[in-house]
Amino acid sequence: MAEWYFEQNNQQEGPIDAATFERLVRDKIIEPDTLVWTQGMAKWQALEELNPAAQDPDTTKQDQVICAECGGLFDTHEAVEYAGQWVCAGCKSTYTQRMLETGATLATTHPEIPGVRAYAGFWIRVLAMFIDNIILNIPIFLVAMVAGVILGASGADMDNPDSPANMVFMLVVYGISFLLPALYFAGFHHKKGATPGKMAVGIVVVNDDGSRLSLGKAIGRYFAWILSAMICYIGFIIAGFEAEKRSLHDMICSTRVIYKSKG
């Protein structure tokens, strides 16, 4: 972040951040003939030399802002405001990249900015998965209960773990435990872009370009999700440290989990 120094009563003052510098310029504490300096300047210069418009005492200071990245003075139409921070056009990409590298994306810190992608982090995805597991366990439990009741009523030997009845019971339970989640995750990700758990917390799964997953990719992502779980859940934990919050299955399938646009 840019830091400024200025001269006042033959004394060097600073460093101050760009927002404070801008306020002092507006309040005329730093005047057009005040000597100022920031990193990148070869020497101290009067403010009016950096910004010729400052020579005009009638210039409206509110129409000029300090770039939070480079420290330059710009008209408001030459800069973009992000929640009180002004960034010039030349620094916009640098500012965005720096926020991405620190994990604080523009969309998570400034959701009011349209068209900026907000990546869903580790814990919000854990919450979505918790909700989905509750939803999935209800039908799995009901199927297991019904299968047990039917087999028990037929006189099958359910007490013997090696009996054919128990093998059928386990086959039904394991089969539904695998098939139902596959249909649930692949179907919802393809049709809606999100499972009910993800819908509840406002996140969706998309391709790199923001488009919805095809059925084939949604199925493939489910099997990649299984791989993330098989390696001691490390595939999920990666999302807590990766810049775009991708889990291993997101990397394999080139997908992203993002917050649903409010627009």
C-alpha positions in Angstrom: 0.0 0.0 0.0 1.2 3.5 -0.8 2.5 5.6 2.0 3.0 9.4 1.8 5.2 12.0 3.5 4.7 15.7 3.4 6.4 18.8 4.7 4.8 21.1 7.2 6.4 24.0 9.1 9.8 22.8 7.7 9.2 19.4 9.4 8.8 16.1 7.6 5.4 14.4 8.5 4.4 10.8 7.8 4.2 8.2 6.8 0.4 8.3 6.2 -1.7 6.0 4.1 -3.4 7.1 0.9 -6.8 7.6 2.5 -5.4 9.9 5.1 -3.4 11.8 2.5 -6.5 12.3 0.4 -8.4 13.6 3.5 -5.6 16.1 4.3 -5.7 17.3 0.7 -9.4 17.8 0.9 -9.1 19.6 4.2 -6.4 21.9 2.7 -3.9 20.9 5.3 -1.8 19.7 2.4 -1.9 22.6 0.0 -0.9 22.9 -3.7 2.5 24.2 -2.8 3.1 21.6 -0.1 6.1 19.3 -0.8 5.1 15.6 -0.8 6.9 12.3 -1.5 6.0 8.6 -1.9 7.9 5.6 -3.0 8.7 5.7 -6.7 9.2 9.5 -6.8 12.7 10.7 -7.7 12.5 13.7 -5.4 10.1 15.7 -3.2 7.7 17.7 -5.3 4.9 20.2 -4.7 1.4 18.7 -4.9 0.6 21.0 -7.8 3.4 19.5 -9.8 1.9 16.1 -9.4 -1.6 17.4 -10.1 -1.7 20.6 -12.1 -5.4 21.0 -11.3 -4.4 21.6 -7.7 -3.1 25.1 -8.8 -6.7 26.2 -9.2 -8.1 27.2 -5.8 -11.6 26.6 -7.0 -10.9 23.0 -7.9 -13.3 20.7 -6.0 -11.1 18.3 -4.1 -13.8 15.7 -3.7 -13.4 15.2 -7.5 -9.9 13.9 -7.0 -8.8 10.8 -5.1 -5.6 9.0 -4.1 -5.0 5.5 -5.6 -4.6 3.1 -2.6 -2.1 1.0 -4.6 0.3 3.5 -6.3 -0.5 6.6 -4.3 -1.1 8.7 -7.5 -3.7 11.5 -7.6 -6.6 10.9 -10.0 -9.9 12.3 -11.0 -12.8 10.1 -9.8 -13.7 9.2 -13.3 -10.2 7.7 -13.7 -10.5 5.5 -10.7 -12.8 2.8 -9.2 -14.0 2.8 -5.5 -14.0 -0.5 -3.6 -15.7 0.1 -0.2 -13.9 3.4 0.4 -10.6 2.4 -1.3 -9.9 4.2 -4.6 -7.8 2.3 -7.2 -6.8 3.8 -10.5 -7.3 2.0 -13.8 -3.6 1.1 -14.1 -3.5 -0.5 -10.6 -6.9 -2.3 -10.8 -5.5 -5.7 -11.9 -2.6 -5.5 -9.4 -5.0 -4.7 -6.6 -7.3 -7.5 -7.6 -4.4 -10.1 -7.8 -3.0 -9.1 -4.4 -6.4 -9.6 -2.8 -6.7 -13.0 -4.4 -3.3 -14.1 -3.2 -4.2 -13.1 0.4 -7.5 -15.0 0.1 -9.5 -11.8 0.5 -11.2 -11.7 -2.9 -13.0 -8.6 -4.1 -16.3 -10.3 -4.1 -16.1 -11.6 -0.5 -15.0 -8.2 0.8 -17.1 -6.1 -1.6 -20.2 -8.1 -2.6 -21.7 -5.0 -4.0 -19.4 -5.0 -7.0 -21.2 -6.8 -9.9 -19.4 -9.4 -12.0 -16.8 -10.3 -9.5 -16.5 -14.0 -8.6 -16.5 -14.9 -4.9 -15.0 -18.3 -4.1 -16.7 -20.3 -1.3 -14.2 -21.3 1.5 -13.7 -24.5 3.4 -16.1 -23.9 6.3 -19.1 -22.8 4.3 -18.6 -26.0 2.2 -18.5 -28.1 5.3 -21.8 -26.6 6.4 -23.3 -27.4 3.0 -22.1 -31.0 3.2 -23.5 -31.3 6.8 -26.9 -30.3 5.5 -26.6 -32.7 2.5 -25.6 -35.6 4.7 -28.7 -35.1 6.9 -30.9 -35.1 3.8 -29.3 -38.2 2.3 -29.3 -40.2 5.5 -33.0 -40.0 5.9 -33.9 -42.1 2.8 -30.9 -44.4 3.4 -32.2 -45.1 6.9 -35.7 -45.7 5.7 -34.6 -48.1 3.0 -32.4 -50.0 5.4 -35.3 -50.2 7.9 -37.8 -51.4 5.4 -35.4 -54.0 4.0 -34.7 -55.3 7.5 -38.4 -55.5 8.3 -39.2 -57.4 5.1 -36.3 -59.9 5.5 -37.2 -60.4 9.2 -40.9 -60.9 8.5 -40.0 -63.5 5.8 -38.3 -65.6 8.5 -34.8 -65.0 7.3 -31.9 -65.6 9.7 -30.8 -62.1 10.5 -28.8 -63.0 13.5 -26.2 -64.9 11.5 -23.8 -62.4 9.9 -22.9 -65.0 7.2 -26.5 -65.8 6.3 -27.8 -65.1 2.8 -30.4 -62.8 4.3 -27.8 -60.6 6.0 -25.7 -60.5 2.8 -28.8 -59.3 0.9 -29.5 -56.7 3.6 -25.9 -55.4 3.4 -26.0 -55.4 -0.4 -29.1 -53.3 -0.3 -27.8 -50.9 2.3 -24.4 -50.4 0.6 -25.9 -50.2 -2.8 -28.3 -47.4 -1.8 -25.5 -45.7 0.2 -23.5 -45.5 -3.0 -26.1 -45.0 -5.7 -28.3 -42.4 -4.0 -25.4 -39.9 -3.2 -24.2 -40.3 -6.8 -27.6 -39.5 -8.2 -28.1 -36.7 -5.7 -24.8 -34.8 -6.2 -24.5 -35.4 -10.0 -28.2 -34.7 -10.6 -28.4 -31.5 -8.6 -25.0 -30.1 -9.8 -26.1 -30.7 -13.4 -29.7 -29.4 -13.1 -29.4 -26.7 -10.5 -25.7 -26.1 -10.1 -26.0 -26.8 -6.4 -27.3 -29.5 -4.0 -30.0 -28.4 -1.4 -27.2 -28.0 1.1 -25.3 -25.6 -1.2 -28.5 -23.8 -2.0 -29.2 -23.3 1.7 -25.9 -21.5 2.2 -25.9 -19.7 -1.2 -23.1 -21.4 -3.1 -23.0 -23.1 -6.5 -20.6 -25.3 -8.5 -19.6 -24.0 -12.0 -17.0 -24.6 -14.7 -14.0 -22.4 -15.1 -16.0 -20.1 -17.4 -18.9 -19.9 -15.0 -21.2 -22.2 -17.0 -23.2 -25.1 -15.4 -21.7 -28.6 -15.3 -22.7 -31.1 -18.0 -24.1 -34.4 -16.7 -20.9 -36.2 -17.6 -18.7 -33.7 -15.7 -21.1 -33.8 -12.7 -20.8 -37.6 -12.5 -17.0 -37.4 -12.9 -16.8 -34.8 -10.1 -18.7 -37.1 -7.8 -16.1 -39.8 -8.3 -13.3 -37.3 -7.9 -15.0 -36.2 -4.7 -14.8 -39.8 -3.5 -11.0 -39.7 -4.2 -10.8 -36.5 -2.1 -12.4 -38.4 0.8 -10.3 -41.5 0.4 -7.0 -39.8 1.0 -7.8 -39.0 4.6 -10.0 -36.0 3.5 -6.9 -34.1 2.5 -8.6 -33.4 -0.9 -11.2 -31.4 1.0 -8.7 -29.6 3.4 -6.8 -28.2 0.4 -9.7 -25.8 -0.2 -8.7 -24.0 3.0 -5.3 -23.0 1.6 -5.7 -22.8 -2.1 -6.1 -19.3 -3.6 -9.4 -20.0 -5.4 -10.6 -22.3 -2.6 -10.5 -25.4 -4.8 -10.6 -28.9 -3.4 -8.8 -31.7 -5.1 -11.9 -32.8 -7.0 -12.3 -29.2 -8.2 -8.8 -29.2 -9.6 -9.3 -32.6 -11.3 -12.5 -31.4 -13.0 -11.7 -27.7 -13.5 -14.6 -26.6 -11.4 -15.1 -23.8 -8.9 -17.4 -23.4 -5.9 -18.6 -19.8 -5.7 -21.1 -17.7 -3.9 -24.3 -17.3 -5.9 -24.6 -13.9 -7.5 -27.0 -11.6 -5.7 -27.9 -10.1 -9.1 
